[in-house]
Amino acid sequence: MTSKILLMSDIHITVSGTDIVGLDPQSRFRRCLDHAARHHEDASHLFLMGDLTHHGTQAEYEIL
């Protein structure tokens, strides 16, 4: 049996109101999770890799 594994990389979460090149990382991450839930509900795992936060602050990690 083959398992589907999803990978999201370098999401660079920031505190609310902080955009990166005009994009809101929190909003984009939520949209990505919603898409995964709707279109890949058969996935057995979801891995988050790379730079999870932009500055590495505790406040950014608490959002995750």
PyMOL commands that set and color helices and strands:
alter all, ss='L'
color gray80, all
select helices_A, chain A and resi 25-39+58-63
alter helices_A, ss='H'
color red, helices_A
select strands_A, chain A and resi 4-9+43-49
alter strands_A, ss='S'
color yellow, strands_A
deselect
rebuild
show_as cartoon
